[in-house]
């Protein structure tokens, strides 16, 4: 099946699947009730991420026979659906922090074990596995932490998936390009339901699912690469989602230094400070997506031009982080 036809099928399935799920969620009472940390004032259906995970899983297996070497990335969708199902259970029943982390570690470790069986990891296992599990936990929970305003994760996922698509096509990674196209199509379909004012929320089932995908894509790409591990692929995995990672990591570090229970839900993230200062959800979501797309665009262009790690990309990100920290301080003093 042609990549564009597959992406269109995913877009159509997610877009109309969410219509059905919204009605079902309203009948079953699967609603996000506003609280003191919420950015919305009316109950909104949540858990829409499970629809995305299911549609991607089904779309892949329907088209798998027409995708060359499809077995090399079946585990992306299978374990992605598992992490989404875990998130959906948390949306409905609310797991504690410790059980949630333990199960996230288990699913990530199982994925990495299967990944190891399908191809050699980039370094020796004693170094690779612990570092990779930590990477998965950081990215999964970074996306979860930043799923707090309309359109934020959908636009960030759309930007990152588009960048992976460009990078993969430029580098000749056809499987990753196909996967990225499917993710971009699903993110765009969800954004049309989730843009301000949102008519449905991802919930943990969606935010952790997108986090899992973007943690896994660099490894899938490394596996596909004929030359084995390449620093450029690892760098792409970080750069394409850097605003989400930066906000999550810096906020948790700040709370670890100044607040005892730094792991608890809060409104200290930079995107939340921006909204509290009067910026709209649309502006903040677009800002994060644009920051990722500009840095990623510089990186992809520089890689295609000379194959060297671009200093401009690092400088752009460093300048943005520095400006954000200063802006955060100014917002805190208002």
C-alpha positions as CSV (number, residue, x, y, z in Angstrom):
1,X,0.0,0.0,0.0
2,X,1.3,3.5,-0.9
3,X,2.5,5.6,2.1
4,X,0.0,8.4,1.3
5,X,-2.9,6.0,1.0
6,X,-2.0,4.4,4.4
7,X,-1.7,7.8,6.0
8,X,-5.0,8.9,4.6
9,X,-6.6,5.7,5.9
10,X,-5.2,6.4,9.3
11,X,-6.4,10.0,9.3
12,X,-9.9,8.9,8.2
13,X,-10.1,6.1,10.8
14,X,-8.9,8.3,13.7
15,X,-11.0,11.3,12.7
16,X,-14.3,9.4,12.5
17,X,-13.4,7.0,15.2
18,X,-13.1,9.9,17.6
19,X,-16.6,11.0,16.7
20,X,-18.0,7.7,17.8
21,X,-15.8,7.5,20.9
22,X,-16.9,11.0,22.0
23,X,-20.5,9.9,22.1
24,X,-19.7,6.7,23.8
25,X,-17.5,8.4,26.5
26,X,-20.3,10.9,27.2
27,X,-22.8,8.1,27.8
28,X,-20.4,6.1,30.0
29,X,-19.3,9.1,32.0
30,X,-15.6,9.0,30.8
31,X,-15.2,12.7,31.4
32,X,-12.4,14.9,32.6
33,X,-13.9,16.9,35.4
34,X,-12.2,20.3,35.9
35,X,-10.1,20.8,39.1
36,X,-7.7,23.5,40.5
37,X,-5.0,22.5,38.0
38,X,-7.2,22.3,34.9
39,X,-7.1,24.7,32.0
40,X,-10.8,23.9,31.1
41,X,-14.0,24.8,32.9
42,X,-16.5,22.2,31.4
43,X,-16.4,18.3,31.6
44,X,-14.8,16.9,28.4
45,X,-14.5,13.3,27.2
46,X,-11.1,11.9,27.8
47,X,-9.2,8.7,26.8
48,X,-9.2,9.5,23.0
49,X,-5.7,8.3,22.8
50,X,-6.8,4.7,22.9
51,X,-8.7,5.3,19.6
52,X,-5.5,6.5,18.0
53,X,-3.5,3.5,19.2
54,X,-6.2,1.0,18.1
55,X,-6.5,2.6,14.6
56,X,-2.7,2.6,14.1
57,X,-2.4,-1.0,15.3
58,X,-5.2,-2.1,13.0
59,X,-4.0,-0.1,10.0
60,X,-0.5,-1.5,10.3
61,X,-1.7,-5.2,10.4
62,X,-4.1,-4.7,7.5
63,X,-1.3,-3.3,5.4
64,X,1.6,-5.4,6.8
65,X,1.5,-7.8,3.9
66,X,2.3,-4.9,1.5
67,X,5.1,-3.4,3.6
68,X,8.5,-4.8,3.0
69,X,10.2,-6.2,6.1
70,X,7.1,-5.2,8.2
71,X,8.1,-7.6,11.0
72,X,11.0,-5.3,11.8
73,X,8.7,-2.7,13.4
74,X,5.5,-4.6,14.3
75,X,6.5,-4.2,18.0
76,X,6.2,-0.4,17.7
77,X,2.4,-0.6,17.4
78,X,1.9,-3.7,19.6
79,X,3.7,-2.4,22.6
80,X,2.4,1.1,21.8
81,X,-1.1,-0.2,22.1
82,X,-0.1,-1.9,25.4
83,X,1.2,1.4,26.9
84,X,-2.0,3.1,25.7
85,X,-4.2,0.5,27.3
86,X,-2.3,1.1,30.6
87,X,-2.9,4.8,30.2
88,X,-6.6,4.2,29.5
89,X,-6.9,2.2,32.7
90,X,-5.2,5.0,34.6
91,X,-7.7,7.5,32.9
92,X,-10.6,5.4,34.2
93,X,-9.4,4.0,37.6
94,X,-6.4,6.2,38.4
95,X,-3.3,4.1,39.1
96,X,-0.8,5.2,41.8
97,X,2.5,6.6,40.8
98,X,4.5,3.5,41.7
99,X,2.3,0.9,39.9
100,X,2.2,3.2,36.8
101,X,6.0,3.5,36.7
102,X,6.6,-0.2,37.3
103,X,4.3,-1.2,34.4
104,X,5.8,1.5,32.2
105,X,9.2,0.0,32.9
106,X,7.9,-3.5,32.2
107,X,6.4,-2.6,28.9
108,X,9.5,-0.6,27.8
109,X,11.8,-3.5,28.9
110,X,9.7,-6.0,26.9
111,X,9.8,-3.8,23.9
112,X,13.6,-3.5,24.2
113,X,14.0,-7.2,24.6
114,X,12.0,-7.8,21.3
115,X,14.0,-5.0,19.7
116,X,17.2,-6.8,20.8
117,X,16.1,-10.1,19.2
118,X,15.3,-8.4,15.9
119,X,18.7,-6.7,15.6
120,X,21.8,-5.9,17.6
121,X,21.4,-2.9,20.0
122,X,23.8,0.0,19.4
123,X,26.1,-0.9,22.3
124,X,26.6,-3.8,24.6
125,X,23.4,-4.8,26.4
126,X,24.7,-4.0,30.0
127,X,24.9,-0.3,28.9
128,X,22.1,-0.2,26.4
129,X,19.2,-1.6,28.3
130,X,19.3,0.5,31.5
131,X,19.9,3.7,29.5
132,X,17.2,2.9,27.0
133,X,14.6,2.1,29.8
134,X,15.4,5.5,31.4
135,X,15.0,7.2,28.0
136,X,11.6,5.6,27.6
137,X,10.5,6.7,31.0
138,X,11.6,10.2,30.5
139,X,10.0,10.7,27.1
140,X,6.7,8.9,28.0
141,X,6.2,11.0,31.1
142,X,7.4,14.2,29.5
143,X,4.5,13.9,27.0
144,X,2.2,13.0,29.9
145,X,3.3,16.1,31.9
146,X,2.7,18.5,29.0
147,X,-0.7,17.2,28.1
148,X,-2.5,20.0,29.9
149,X,-3.8,22.4,27.3
150,X,-5.8,22.1,24.1
151,X,-3.7,21.1,21.1
152,X,-0.4,20.9,22.9
153,X,0.6,17.3,22.4
154,X,-1.3,16.9,19.1
155,X,0.7,19.7,17.5
156,X,4.0,18.7,19.1
157,X,3.4,15.1,17.9
158,X,2.5,16.4,14.4
159,X,5.7,18.5,14.2
160,X,7.9,15.7,15.5
161,X,6.4,13.1,13.2
162,X,6.7,15.4,10.1
163,X,10.4,15.9,11.0
164,X,10.9,12.2,11.3
165,X,9.3,11.8,7.9
166,X,11.6,14.3,6.3
167,X,14.7,13.0,8.0
168,X,13.9,9.4,7.1
169,X,13.2,10.1,3.5
170,X,16.4,12.1,3.2
171,X,18.4,9.3,4.8
172,X,16.7,6.4,3.0
173,X,14.9,4.9,6.0
174,X,11.7,3.7,4.3
175,X,10.1,1.9,7.3
176,X,10.6,4.8,9.6
177,X,9.2,7.2,7.0
178,X,6.1,5.0,6.8
179,X,5.7,4.9,10.6
180,X,6.2,8.7,10.8
181,X,3.6,9.3,8.2
182,X,1.1,7.2,10.1
183,X,1.8,9.1,13.3
184,X,1.6,12.5,11.6
185,X,-1.8,11.6,10.1
186,X,-3.2,10.4,13.5
187,X,-1.9,13.5,15.2
188,X,-3.5,15.8,12.6
189,X,-6.8,14.0,12.9
190,X,-6.8,14.2,16.7
191,X,-5.8,17.9,16.6
192,X,-9.0,18.7,14.6
193,X,-11.0,17.4,17.7
194,X,-8.6,18.8,20.3
195,X,-7.9,22.3,19.1
196,X,-9.2,25.1,21.4
197,X,-11.9,24.6,22.6
198,X,-11.2,20.9,22.8
199,X,-14.1,18.5,22.3
200,X,-12.0,15.5,23.5
201,X,-8.8,14.9,25.5
202,X,-6.0,12.4,24.8
203,X,-5.8,11.3,28.4
204,X,-2.9,9.2,29.6
205,X,-3.9,6.7,26.9
206,X,-2.8,9.2,24.3
207,X,0.0,11.2,25.9
208,X,1.9,8.1,27.0
209,X,1.3,6.5,23.6
210,X,2.8,9.4,21.7
211,X,5.7,9.5,24.2
212,X,6.3,5.8,23.7
213,X,6.4,6.2,19.9
214,X,8.9,9.1,20.0
215,X,11.1,7.2,22.4
216,X,11.0,4.1,20.2
217,X,11.4,5.8,16.7
218,X,15.2,6.5,17.1
219,X,15.8,2.8,18.0
220,X,13.6,1.6,15.1
221,X,15.6,3.9,12.8
222,X,18.9,2.6,14.2
223,X,17.8,-0.9,13.5
224,X,16.9,0.0,9.9
225,X,20.1,1.9,9.3
226,X,22.5,-0.3,7.3
227,X,25.5,1.4,9.0
228,X,24.2,0.5,12.5
229,X,24.2,3.0,15.2
230,X,24.6,6.6,14.1
231,X,24.9,9.6,16.4
232,X,22.8,11.6,14.0
233,X,19.8,9.3,14.7
234,X,20.0,9.7,18.4
235,X,20.4,13.4,18.1
236,X,17.3,13.6,15.9
237,X,15.3,11.7,18.5
238,X,16.0,14.4,21.0
239,X,15.9,17.5,18.8
240,X,12.5,16.7,17.2
241,X,10.8,16.7,20.6
242,X,13.1,19.1,22.5
243,X,10.5,21.6,23.7
244,X,8.5,18.9,25.4
245,X,11.6,17.4,26.9
246,X,13.1,20.7,28.0
247,X,9.9,21.9,29.8
248,X,9.4,18.5,31.5
249,X,13.0,18.0,32.6
250,X,13.7,21.6,33.7
251,X,10.5,21.8,35.6
252,X,11.0,18.6,37.5
253,X,14.6,19.5,38.3
254,X,13.4,22.9,39.6
255,X,10.8,21.2,41.8
256,X,13.3,18.7,43.0
257,X,15.5,21.5,44.2
258,X,12.8,23.7,45.7
259,X,9.8,21.4,46.4
260,X,9.9,18.2,48.3
261,X,7.2,16.3,46.5
262,X,8.4,17.2,43.1
263,X,6.6,14.3,41.3
264,X,3.1,15.5,42.2
265,X,0.9,17.2,39.6
266,X,1.4,21.0,39.5
267,X,1.1,24.1,37.5
268,X,4.8,25.0,37.4
269,X,5.5,24.0,33.8
270,X,6.5,26.8,31.5
271,X,3.6,26.2,29.2
272,X,1.2,26.6,32.1
273,X,2.9,29.8,33.2
274,X,2.4,31.1,29.7
275,X,-1.3,30.3,29.8
276,X,-1.7,31.8,33.3
277,X,-0.1,35.0,32.0
278,X,-2.9,35.4,29.4
279,X,-1.5,33.6,26.3
280,X,-4.1,31.4,24.6
281,X,-3.9,27.6,24.2
282,X,-3.5,28.1,20.5
283,X,-0.6,30.4,20.9
284,X,1.3,28.3,23.4
285,X,0.7,25.0,21.5
286,X,1.8,26.6,18.2
287,X,4.9,28.1,19.9
288,X,6.1,24.7,21.1
289,X,5.4,23.1,17.8
290,X,7.2,25.9,15.9
291,X,10.2,25.7,18.2
292,X,10.6,22.0,17.5
293,X,10.0,22.4,13.8
294,X,12.5,25.2,13.4
295,X,15.3,23.4,15.3
296,X,14.4,20.1,13.6
297,X,14.4,21.8,10.2
298,X,17.8,23.3,10.8
299,X,19.1,19.9,11.8
300,X,17.6,18.0,8.8
301,X,18.9,20.6,6.4
302,X,22.4,20.6,8.0
303,X,22.5,16.8,8.0
304,X,21.6,16.6,4.3
305,X,24.1,19.3,3.4
306,X,27.3,18.1,5.1
307,X,26.5,15.2,7.4
308,X,27.9,17.0,10.5
309,X,26.2,17.8,13.7
310,X,24.9,21.3,13.2
311,X,26.1,23.9,15.6
312,X,23.2,26.2,14.6
313,X,20.6,23.7,16.0
314,X,22.4,23.4,19.3
315,X,22.7,27.2,19.5
316,X,19.1,27.7,18.6
317,X,17.9,25.3,21.4
318,X,20.3,26.7,23.9
319,X,19.2,30.3,23.2
320,X,15.5,29.2,23.5
321,X,16.0,27.4,26.8
322,X,17.9,30.4,28.2
323,X,15.2,32.8,27.1
324,X,12.5,30.5,28.5
325,X,14.2,30.4,31.9
326,X,14.4,34.2,32.0
327,X,10.8,34.5,30.9
328,X,9.7,32.0,33.5
329,X,11.4,34.0,36.2
330,X,9.7,37.2,35.0
331,X,6.3,35.4,34.9
332,X,6.9,34.1,38.4
333,X,7.5,37.6,39.7
334,X,4.3,39.1,38.3
